[in-house]
């Protein structure tokens, strides 16, 4: 059945041709069987008109405007040659519907006008024998209704198609805009990360320079201090090298804005100050640190701070007036875990994807970019009992 349905949809003219043949057969049978009615000349005119109206049904989808004109001409010929109405005149309803649904606007208006005029004109040309004057009028009005309904149905189908086409076009345009905004968001966030990592690497290089100067100064007088300085230089250099490798994977799309100055980047220790600042703003936050705190790579500390900052800002903006949050920092042997949860009403997941809560980052897009830069993993989504949950694991050793 599905194959048959698909075949019929691919060959609409064949379907119309089949119905045209059926309509022609019914019309010819009706004319031939009406032996006591019209004369032979009128019968011949009736057969010709039935043939023309069958052609109208067969070609209505290919050339609806021309078929409408052929229908009007055929209707006038029926009036002139006294070919009474029969089954073939059903084609007039079909062409009215077709022009209203698929034809040009002028053909739709012409079809409506011709259809409404056809019924009363036919009633005047072939009046009911046993009907009074009001009865004749009632019959004329009653026969006008199918033409009006056919036109309304076709015009409604045209309007629905136009509405669906507009929705599809709008959806396609919004999808393209969404993709473009996502690309811009990723590019802007990478540029920001590149600037911040540049600051981290510059700090490490500065430490190396200071330690190298100190080692050269005490090399002869205090070899042990010089050895410790060299070990510090070695460790800092490896860390800076790891940061540089990650930095090479980031495309910086813009130069530093004029007047923008380098500032020390925040670290894990400043998360407590951030929590205190958020509490002052009116958001209750429960902050706990588990495990043994220890020095972390600068990139990991910066990422942890930015993730907590973004998550708490999202809670403050979208959690509602009575929302609360909790922040957990867990020091593992080989990584740093972050868990930020809130019990607010939350915001749609797309909001976190499309737009950042602080106007600078871009929601989960920025978080994923940051976490990916240090080789970590991020899991975010609504909590079962309400609110939002962000879980992050940042490795302490750089990914190779």
Secondary structure, DSSP 8 states (H G I E B T S, - for coil): -HHHHHHHHH-HHHHHHHHHHHHHHHHHHHHHH-TTSS-HHHHHHHHHHHHHHHHHHHTTTT-HHHHHHHHHHHHHHHHHTT----GGGHHHHHHHHHHHHHS-HHHHHHHHHHHHHHHHHHHHHT--TT--HHHHHHHHHHHHHHHHHHHHHHHHHHHHHHHHHHHHHHHHHHHHHHHHHHHHHHHHHHHHHHHHHHHHHHHHHHHHHHHHHHHHHHTTT-HHHHHHHHHHHHHHHHHHHHHHHHHHTS---S---TT--------GGGHHHHHHHHHHTT-EEEEEEES------HHHHHHHHHHHHHHHHHHHHHS-TT-EEEEEEEE-SSEEEEEEEE-S----HHHHHHS-SSSSS-HHHHHHHHHHHTT-EEEEEE-TTSSEEEEEEEESS---
